[in-house]
Amino acid sequence: MSIQHDDKSQVMIGEAALSLALAEREISVQSLISQLDHMAAAGGSQARRSEISAASLWLRSFDDQWHAAQHVPYLQTLAGFNDE
């Protein structure tokens, strides 16, 4: 799925992000996936559940890439420069 051409998936991701923001929770790929899963479990029309599923699958591709790469927090990187 190409998210650039799928407005309904963007809407679903936006809805999930807004829900997380209003609850003052962290917004990350994983939290968006969890929120989308929660939205799908809450029910709705088959079309809505399908769009939620498509958005979740698209986000999961980023989650896999995120876990594959090792990231060093920004402040640790700056601290490392002082050691040199």
C-alpha positions in Angstrom: 0.0 0.0 0.0 1.2 3.4 -0.8 0.2 5.8 2.0 0.6 8.8 -0.3 -2.3 7.6 -2.4 -4.5 6.4 0.4 -6.3 9.3 2.1 -8.4 7.0 4.3 -5.4 5.3 5.8 -3.9 8.7 6.5 -7.1 9.7 8.2 -7.0 6.5 10.4 -3.4 7.2 11.4 -4.4 10.8 12.1 -7.3 9.7 14.2 -5.0 7.3 16.2 -2.4 10.1 16.7 -5.0 12.5 17.9 -6.4 10.0 20.3 -2.9 9.4 21.7 -2.2 13.1 21.9 -5.4 13.9 23.8 -4.6 11.1 26.2 -1.1 12.7 26.6 0.5 9.4 25.6 3.7 9.0 23.5 3.2 9.0 19.8 5.4 6.5 18.1 5.1 3.9 15.4 4.4 1.2 18.0 1.9 3.3 19.9 0.1 4.2 16.7 -0.1 0.5 15.8 -1.5 -0.4 19.2 -4.0 2.4 19.0 -5.1 1.3 15.5 -5.5 -2.3 16.9 -7.6 -0.9 19.7 -9.7 1.1 17.2 -10.3 -2.0 15.1 -11.3 -4.0 18.1 -13.9 -1.3 19.0 -15.8 -2.3 15.9 -17.4 -0.2 13.2 -18.2 -0.9 9.6 -16.2 -3.5 7.6 -14.9 -0.6 5.4 -13.5 1.2 8.5 -11.9 -1.9 9.9 -10.4 -2.5 6.5 -8.9 1.0 6.4 -7.6 0.6 9.9 -6.0 -2.7 9.0 -4.3 -1.2 5.9 -2.9 1.7 7.9 -1.7 -0.7 10.6 0.1 -2.9 8.0 1.7 0.1 6.5 3.0 1.3 9.9 4.3 -2.2 10.7 6.7 -1.9 7.8 8.3 1.1 9.5 8.3 -0.6 12.9 10.3 -3.5 11.4 12.8 -1.1 9.9 13.0 0.9 13.1 13.9 -2.2 15.2 16.4 -3.4 12.6 18.5 -0.3 13.0 20.3 0.5 16.2 19.7 4.1 17.4 21.8 6.0 19.8 20.0 8.7 21.7 21.0 12.3 20.7 22.4 13.2 24.2 24.5 10.0 24.3 26.0 10.9 21.0 26.9 14.4 22.2 28.4 12.9 25.4 30.4 10.5 23.3 32.1 13.5 21.5 33.4 14.7 24.8 35.2 11.4 25.4 37.3 11.9 22.3 
